[in-house]
Amino acid sequence: METSFMSSEGRINRLVYAIRLALLLLLTAGITAVAMKFFSHWHHGTFYTLGIFVGIVTAMLCGLVGLMQMLKRLRDMGKEAYMTIWLLVPGVNLLLVAYTIFAPSKGE
């Protein structure tokens, strides 16, 4: 079954999940770097903070897409979606992401 990148429906395995998270992270870092460089040398002055704002908005959008990917991965692991509430707790969120990357699928 083909799963959409922008949807939380379906399931994905460990490798696909890790690749998608890495792509989202690289996309966020790349857009932020380009925006900060672009707005720091604007022709009417420096608007460096606008580049930071673009980076924050990009990070929020990529974070939502990453959340959709985590929901697919949790479904593949046989876990409930409410586990994503742990993303709000600093430190625990990194452990949850590591757990979803390394834990086997329910079918494995």
N, C-alpha and C positions, 0 to 999 in steps of 0.2 A: 504494500500500500504506500502510495506517495504521500508524504507529509509536507505541509507548507511550512516554510521558515517563519512566517508571521502568525501562525496559529498555535493554539495549545492543544489541539486535537491530535490524537494518535500517540505513537510511542517511538522513542529513539534509543539506540544502544549507547554504550559507553563511549565508543570511538567517535561517533557522529556528534554526541553531546560535547565532548571535549574539543573537537574541531570547531564546532559552532561557537562555543564560548571564546575560544582563542580568536576567531574571526571578529567577533563583536568587540573584544578588547582591543585588537589591532585597529579596527575601524574607529573606535572612540579616540584612541591615542593619535591616530593619523589626522583625523579631522580637527582635533584640538590643536595639534602642532601647526597645521596649515593655517587655521584661523588666527592663532596667536601671532604667527609670523606676518600674516597678511594685514591684520589690524594694527600691529605695532609700527608699521611703516606706511600708514595712510597718508594720502597727499595733502590733507588739511590738518595734520597733527597726529598724535598717537592715541589710539583707542584700544590699548592692550586689554583693558577690562572687557571690552566687547568680544574679543577672542576667547577670553575665559568663559564668558556667558555662553557663547556658541558651544564650547566644550562641555559645559554643564548640561545644556539642553541635549546634546548628542549622547552624553553618558546616561541621562534619564531615559531617552528613547531606547538605547541599546540595553539598558537595564530591564526595561519592560519586555523586550524581545527575549532576553536571557531568562527572565522569569517564565515565559511561555515554554522555553526549552526545558527548564527545570521541571515544569509540570508534566511534560511528556516523559522525561526521564524517571520521575517518581512513579508515574503510571506504569512504566516498563518494569520498575523494581517491585511493583505490587504495594506501594506505600500510598498513604492518603495525601491529598493536596494540601491539607492544613499544615503539613510540616514546613511549608514555605514561610510560615509566621516566624520561624527561627531566623530568617534573613534579617529581621529587625534588631537582633541582639548582636552587638559588636563582638567579634571573636568567634562566636558560635556560627555566624554566617559563613566564615571561611571553612570551618569544619564541615558544615552542611554541603558546601560546594565540593569539597574534597570527597566527602562520603558519596555524593551522587556521581562523581567521576569514577571512583574506584569500586563501588559496590556492584556485585553481579546482578544481571537481570533475573527476573523471576523464572524465566524459561531456561536459564543456563544451569 
